[in-house]
Amino acid sequence: MNNENQAPLPQNIDSKRPLSAIGVSIVLAAGKAVAGILGNSFALIADAIESIGDIFTTCIMFIGLKTAARPPDKNHLYGHGKAGSIFTNPESHDRTQC
């Protein structure tokens, strides 16, 4: 079997966007937590916890993108492209639990 029908994945995934999203989420989570504690607001504290969950899922998706972009090797003749689907499962599970 050949690999001609599959669309090629980019080999150099831009890591600036997910890393900047993680950085922004950390700042938002910290700000919400501080504001929630100082303002005695359970809603802001809960929102800070939800932002921490966003950080976790973004990290998992970043790892998935990096894994999916790896070239084929002797154990994975068709590449690692399906890993992206596996790593997006926690994100979809997180969003359906809201």
Residue frames as qw, qx, qy, qz and C-alpha x, y, z in Angstrom:
[[0.000, 0.889, 0.459, 0.000, 0.00, 0.00, 0.00],
 [0.432, 0.265, -0.023, 0.862, 1.25, 3.44, -0.77],
 [0.198, -0.585, -0.453, 0.643, 0.68, 6.73, 0.94],
 [0.190, 0.177, 0.396, 0.881, -0.31, 8.79, -2.12],
 [0.221, -0.638, -0.591, -0.441, -3.94, 9.45, -1.14],
 [0.470, -0.688, -0.405, 0.377, -3.19, 11.00, 2.22],
 [0.141, 0.937, -0.008, 0.320, -2.74, 14.74, 2.53],
 [0.625, 0.175, -0.434, 0.624, 0.72, 15.62, 3.83],
 [0.457, -0.831, -0.278, 0.157, 0.98, 17.11, 7.27],
 [0.198, 0.889, -0.273, 0.310, 3.20, 20.12, 7.82],
 [0.809, -0.005, -0.437, 0.394, 6.48, 18.99, 9.33],
 [0.305, 0.053, -0.371, 0.875, 7.17, 22.22, 11.18],
 [0.261, -0.760, -0.586, -0.105, 4.15, 23.09, 13.29],
 [0.068, 0.623, -0.153, 0.764, 4.15, 26.70, 14.44],
 [0.544, -0.354, -0.675, 0.352, 4.61, 26.41, 18.19],
 [0.100, 0.134, -0.212, 0.963, 4.23, 30.12, 18.92],
 [0.476, -0.354, -0.267, -0.759, 0.42, 30.18, 18.91],
 [0.760, -0.405, -0.503, -0.073, -0.24, 27.31, 21.35],
 [0.573, -0.135, -0.431, 0.684, 2.53, 28.51, 23.65],
 [0.033, -0.206, 0.074, -0.975, 1.20, 32.07, 23.62],
 [0.611, -0.415, -0.388, -0.552, -2.31, 30.73, 24.30],
 [0.735, -0.314, -0.531, 0.280, -0.94, 28.82, 27.28],
 [0.352, 0.021, -0.288, 0.890, 0.80, 31.97, 28.53],
 [0.291, -0.320, -0.131, -0.892, -2.35, 34.08, 28.19],
 [0.719, -0.400, -0.494, -0.280, -4.41, 31.40, 29.94],
 [0.622, -0.198, -0.516, 0.555, -1.96, 31.32, 32.84],
 [0.087, 0.110, -0.162, 0.977, -2.19, 35.10, 33.25],
 [0.501, -0.343, -0.306, -0.734, -6.01, 34.98, 33.04],
 [0.739, -0.344, -0.579, 0.012, -6.27, 32.13, 35.54],
 [0.476, -0.125, -0.445, 0.748, -3.99, 33.90, 38.00],
 [0.097, -0.185, 0.002, -0.978, -5.86, 37.19, 37.62],
 [0.619, -0.371, -0.426, -0.546, -9.24, 35.53, 38.08],
 [0.704, -0.290, -0.591, 0.268, -8.01, 33.61, 41.13],
 [0.302, -0.042, -0.339, 0.890, -6.59, 36.74, 42.77],
 [0.294, -0.229, -0.134, -0.918, -9.70, 38.78, 41.99],
 [0.685, -0.345, -0.553, -0.326, -11.94, 35.97, 43.23],
 [0.614, -0.264, -0.568, 0.480, -10.06, 35.61, 46.49],
 [0.160, -0.022, -0.218, 0.962, -9.81, 39.37, 47.13],
 [0.396, -0.147, -0.188, -0.887, -13.43, 39.96, 46.11],
 [0.380, 0.011, 0.821, -0.425, -14.72, 36.84, 47.87],
 [0.676, 0.365, -0.136, -0.625, -16.33, 35.72, 44.61],
 [0.674, -0.093, 0.733, 0.007, -16.83, 32.00, 44.16],
 [0.719, 0.651, 0.227, -0.092, -17.81, 32.58, 40.53],
 [0.291, 0.861, -0.416, -0.015, -14.39, 34.08, 39.71],
 [0.401, -0.488, 0.774, -0.049, -12.62, 31.30, 41.58],
 [0.770, 0.241, 0.586, -0.077, -14.59, 28.71, 39.62],
 [0.598, 0.799, -0.020, -0.058, -13.74, 30.53, 36.40],
 [0.037, -0.777, 0.628, 0.018, -10.05, 30.45, 37.36],
 [0.612, -0.173, 0.771, -0.040, -10.30, 26.68, 37.84],
 [0.747, 0.555, 0.359, -0.074, -11.92, 26.39, 34.40],
 [0.335, 0.884, -0.320, -0.064, -9.06, 28.43, 32.92],
 [0.345, -0.539, 0.768, 0.019, -6.60, 25.96, 34.46],
 [0.746, 0.219, 0.627, -0.051, -8.50, 23.21, 32.64],
 [0.578, 0.811, 0.012, -0.086, -8.03, 25.18, 29.41],
 [0.030, -0.788, 0.611, 0.066, -4.29, 25.27, 30.06],
 [0.585, -0.203, 0.785, -0.024, -4.25, 21.50, 30.50],
 [0.736, 0.480, 0.475, -0.039, -6.20, 20.78, 27.30],
 [0.390, 0.892, -0.207, -0.103, -4.10, 23.25, 25.28],
 [0.243, -0.631, 0.734, 0.071, -0.93, 21.48, 26.46],
 [0.676, 0.073, 0.733, -0.012, -2.36, 18.11, 25.41],
 [0.648, 0.719, 0.242, -0.071, -3.36, 19.45, 21.99],
 [0.128, 0.878, -0.443, -0.127, 0.10, 20.98, 21.52],
 [0.433, -0.376, 0.816, 0.074, 1.72, 17.62, 22.25],
 [0.703, 0.377, 0.599, -0.071, -0.71, 16.01, 19.80],
 [0.485, 0.862, -0.053, -0.140, 0.18, 18.46, 17.03],
 [0.064, -0.743, 0.657, 0.106, 3.88, 17.86, 17.56],
 [0.565, -0.118, 0.817, -0.001, 3.36, 14.08, 17.54],
 [0.685, 0.572, 0.432, -0.128, 1.17, 14.16, 14.41],
 [0.358, 0.889, -0.232, -0.167, 3.79, 16.16, 12.53],
 [0.460, -0.519, 0.693, 0.199, 6.51, 13.57, 13.03],
 [0.501, 0.450, -0.574, -0.466, 7.59, 11.85, 9.80],
 [0.967, -0.025, -0.141, -0.212, 7.01, 8.14, 9.12],
 [0.171, -0.617, 0.764, -0.082, 9.43, 5.68, 10.69],
 [0.302, 0.165, -0.920, -0.188, 9.88, 1.91, 10.55],
 [0.043, 0.255, 0.884, -0.389, 7.17, 1.29, 13.18],
 [0.317, 0.681, 0.426, -0.504, 4.69, 3.81, 11.71],
 [0.472, 0.118, 0.601, 0.635, 4.94, 3.47, 7.95],
 [0.114, 0.717, 0.522, 0.448, 2.10, 5.92, 7.26],
 [0.092, 0.489, -0.189, 0.847, 3.30, 8.51, 9.74],
 [0.187, -0.250, -0.732, 0.606, 1.82, 9.73, 13.00],
 [0.173, -0.251, -0.258, -0.917, -1.08, 11.79, 11.61],
 [0.561, -0.484, -0.603, -0.297, -3.79, 9.91, 13.50],
 [0.455, -0.232, -0.559, 0.653, -2.22, 10.95, 16.80],
 [0.077, -0.146, 0.014, -0.986, -3.81, 14.37, 16.36],
 [0.591, -0.354, -0.447, -0.570, -7.27, 12.81, 16.58],
 [0.688, -0.309, -0.610, 0.243, -6.36, 10.88, 19.71],
 [0.361, -0.112, -0.363, 0.852, -4.95, 13.94, 21.46],
 [0.225, -0.250, -0.133, -0.932, -8.02, 16.07, 20.70],
 [0.515, -0.405, -0.742, -0.147, -10.27, 13.67, 22.62],
 [0.347, -0.403, -0.556, 0.639, -9.70, 15.38, 26.03],
 [0.052, 0.092, -0.056, -0.993, -10.67, 18.74, 24.49],
 [0.446, -0.240, -0.564, -0.652, -13.95, 17.39, 23.12],
 [0.528, -0.402, -0.729, 0.168, -14.67, 15.63, 26.41],
 [0.235, -0.249, -0.356, 0.870, -13.94, 18.86, 28.31],
 [0.203, -0.003, -0.208, -0.957, -16.34, 20.85, 26.14],
 [0.517, -0.296, -0.662, -0.456, -19.20, 18.34, 26.34],
 [0.454, -0.341, -0.714, 0.408, -19.10, 18.30, 30.15],
 [0.022, 0.063, -0.158, 0.985, -20.09, 21.99, 30.43]]
